[in-house]
């Protein structure tokens, strides 16, 4: 037991030292070719999450909509999309290393009405979690070595601590993976609004807009009817049997009074 206490104490000291180092990243640095800030030689690369929001206007939404999707690289994808005759929206995941080049392509090809690019430095959070993972893995290795010569009571304590470490490692690795995805692939939201008047459209365009508008209206009405039906289900399940029971009971009393009057 004394050996176990000593090992856990040493592990705690190592974690505190590592945590202090992770919370003091160097603020100096320069931007490399991949749009990430490289810190001084004594620190690691900064972790920055970029997010872009753009609004476009066009007379031909469908052409712009498909044109933007065609500009995606093979390892990029559409995270969410919605298409309409007067308004469309795309949420894209673009490789952060080419985010500026992608924005320049959109600016050169289409009419941009608004633009916003934000960045969030998550270096401290990222490296704090990474350091915590290394510390837990080191503790896990030491505990497994100690497990080989532990007594039964010590094994119980070791198993409990090892289970706690496994759970924490799963959570931390999940958070690190999420950070890695957001850092490597920036989120770009593009909204496209139509500037074309209905009168100026060609006959096929008018027909298409009328069809899509009617179809959207039909779907909305269908959705409302479905929601109304679902809202009535509790009343149907409770109310119909109750009304039926009252009618049967009323009919029974009427027959009973009729028989009594005949006598």
N, C-alpha and C positions, 0 to 999 in steps of 0.2 A: 504493500500500500504506500509506503514511503517513496518507493521508486516511481509509482504512478503520480503521486503528488508533485514530485520534483519535475517530472516530464511536463505535466500540465502547466506548471509555473513558468518553465522555460519557454513553452509555446506561447503563453500569454505575453511574455516580454517581447518575443520576436514579432508578434502581431502588432503590438503597440509601436515598436520602432518602424515597422513597415508602413503603418498607417500614417505616421508623422511624415515620412518621406513622400507618400502619395499626395498629401494635402498641400505640398509646397512646390508646384510645378513652376519652372522658370517662365516669366511673362514675356521674355524676349524671344525673337525668332524671325523667320522669313517664310514667304509663301513659295511652295515648290510648284512643279508643273501640274500636279494633280489637285490643285486648289486646296491643299492642306498646309497648315502652318508647321514648319519644322522648328522645334525648339533648339536650345543650345545643346552642345554635345553631351552634357550631363543629364539631359532629360529626353523623354520620348516624343514621338510625333503627336501634335495636338489632334483631337478628335472633334470635328465640326460637322454639324447637321445643317444642311441648306434646305430651304423651302421657297418655292417660287409660285406666285399667283399672277396670272395674266388674263386680261379681257381683250377679245378681238371683236371686230365688226366686219361684216361682209354681206353682200347681196346673195351670195351662194354659200349657205352654211354647209351643205353636204360636201362640196368640193374642199373647203377648208378643213372640215372634220376628217375626211379621209386622207387629205394631204399631210396633216399633222401625224396621223397614225403611221403613214408610210415613212416618216422620217425617223422612226424608232430603230435603234440598232438591234441586232439579233438577241443580245442579252438584256434588252430593256422590254418593258411591258406596260399594258394599260391596267391600272389598279381598279379603276371604276369609270363608267361612262354612261351617258344618257344623251339621246338624240331627239331633237324636235325640229319642226319646220321654222320656228322663230328663235329658239334658244337651245344650245347644246353645251355639254360639259364633259371634259376629259380630265381624269386624274392619272398622271403618268409617273412612272418610276424611271428616272433618267440617271445614267452613270454620272456620278459627281465629277469625275475627271473631265467630262465634256459638257458640263452643264452650261458654261458660258457660250460655248460654240453652238449648242442647241438653241439657246435664247437668241443669239445673233441670227440664226437661220429663220426663226419665227419673225423677228423684227424686220428682216430683209424681204420676207415673202408675203406678209400679211399686214393689215392695219391694226396696230396695237393701241387700244384706248386707255388701258391702265396696266401698270406693272409694279410688282413688289417682290423683292428678294430679301429674305431674312436668313440669318445664320445664328446658330446656337452652339457655343463651345461647351462640350460635355467632357472635356479632358479630365477634370478632377473626379467627376463621378465615375467615368470609365476606368481610370487607373486605380481608383480606390477599390472598385469591385474586382479588378484584375489582381490586385495585391492581396485582397481578401481570399480570393480563390487559391492563390499560391500558398498562402499561410495555412488554409484549411487542408490543402492537399499534403503539405509537409506534416501537419499534425496527424492527419489520417495515416500516413506512412509510419510515423513513430508509434502511434497507438497499435497498429497492426503488428509491428515488431515486438512491442511489449506484450501483446496478446498471447504470444507463443509461450511465455513463461509465467503468465498470470494465474492467480488462484481463481477459484470458482466465483467468489464475491467480486474480485477485481474484473473478471470477465463480464459480469453483469453490468458493472459501471462502464466498462469499455464499450460494450455493445450499445448501451444507451447513447454514449457520446458519438460513436461512429454513425448511428442512425441520424442524430442531429446534424452531423457534418454532411451526410448524404443529401438530406433535405435542403440544407442551405446551399450546397454546391449546385444542385439542380436549379434552384431559383436564381442564383448568381449567373450561371451559364446561360440561362434563358434571357436574362436582362442584357448580358454581353452580346448575345446573338442578335437581339433586337437593335441594340446600338449599332452593331456592325452593319446591319441591313440598311438602317437609316443614314449611316455615314457614307456607305459605298454607293447607295442609290438615292438621289435627291427626289423629293416629291414635288411634282410640277402640276399645278391645277390651271387649266385653260378653259375659260368660258367664251363662247362664241354667240354673238347676238346678230340677228338679221337687221339690215338697214333697208331692205327692199320693200316698197309699197306694193300692196296686193294688185293695184291697177296696172303697175308697170311690169308685172310678171307675164311671162308667156303663158299660153293656154295649158301646156303640159304642167308647168310649175303651179299654176292656179289649181289645176285638177289634183295635183299631188298634195298641195297644202290643204285643199278642202278635204281630201281623203284622210290625211294624217290628223287633221283637226277633228274630223268626225269620229275617227277611230279612237283618239284620245278621249273625246267626250263620252263615247260608248263605254270605254273601259272605266272611266270615273263613275258613270251611272251604275255600271255593273258592280263596281266596288262598293258604292253606297248601298245598293240593294242587298249585297252579301252581308255587309255590316249590320244593316237593319234586321235581316233575317236572324243573324247570330244574336242580336240583342233581344229578339222576341223569343228565342228558344227557352229561357228560364220561365217566361210567362206561359208558354205553350205546355211545358212539362208540368208546371204546377197548376196553372189556371184551368186548362181543359179538363183534367181529371176532377178538379174541384167543382167546376160548373156541372159536369156530367153527374157527379155524386149528388149535388143539390137538386138537379132535375129528377133523378131517380127517387130521392127522398120525398120530394114534393108530390110526385106521382103516387108514391106509396100512401101518403097521408090522405090524398084525394080519394083513392080507392077505399081507404079505411073509413072515411066519413060517409061515402056513398053506401057502403055496406051497413053502417050504423043507422043511417036514415031509412033504409029499406026495412029494418027490423021495427 
